[in-house]
């Protein structure tokens, strides 16, 4: 897998959040290029929820630098999740995956996909 080859580490600061219907939850994290040979382009993000009442918005990711040189890290907001006002109480999961590669057109998975949980309470 590309992410393993280039040693990209992706973490979410707090992969669990608690919120009420109608709220926006923001997830922050850190992306590190641990490679010893070259930089890596951060070209995209795939973020999905298991519940259609939770809408993921990856636009914060595109505010980060588009490339990490050797040993560089970037921290900040990665994506957000909007909880519809009609969402029932419960625990909902989603998966987020960073994509990129050796050039600005690459869309290989970088690092491991991360599962996040939103606890919706009334």
ZIVENWO-V976192 format. One record per residue. PHI is phi in degrees with one decimal (999 if undefined). Layout:
phi=[PHI | PHI]
This chain:
phi=[999 | -58.7 | -57.6 | -68.6 | -60.5 | -97.8 | 56.8 | -92.3 | -108.4 | -127.8 | -132.2 | -107.9 | -54.7 | -134.2 | -78.3 | -124.3 | -138.8 | -118.4 | -154.9 | -110.2 | -53.8 | 92.8 | -91.3 | -106.2 | -112.6 | -106.9 | -114.7 | -110.7 | -166.8 | -139.5 | -120.7 | -127.1 | -95.1 | -90.9 | -63.4 | -110.5 | -124.5 | -159.2 | -77.3 | -138.4 | -87.3 | -103.0 | -100.6 | -171.7 | -147.3 | -117.6 | -133.3 | -133.1 | -111.9 | -79.8 | -119.9 | -65.6 | -78.5 | -108.8 | -103.8 | -87.2 | -127.7 | -87.4 | -60.4 | -62.1 | -57.3 | -77.7 | -88.5 | -78.2 | -58.4 | -85.0 | -146.1 | -116.3 | -77.2 | -51.1 | 74.7 | -79.6 | -129.3 | -138.3 | -121.1 | 158.8 | -66.1 | -109.4 | -162.2 | -134.1 | -130.9 | -97.5 | -98.3 | -62.0 | -63.3 | -93.4 | -67.3 | -76.2 | -61.0 | 158.6 | -105.1 | -124.6 | -109.2 | -153.4 | -129.3 | -129.0 | -138.8 | -85.8 | -127.6 | 166.3 | 159.7 | -79.9 | -145.7 | -74.7 | -105.3 | -74.1 | -132.7 | -78.9 | -66.7 | -109.7 | 68.1 | -93.6 | -67.7 | -119.6 | -91.4 | -119.3 | -129.5 | -116.0 | -91.9 | -95.3 | -118.9 | -99.8]
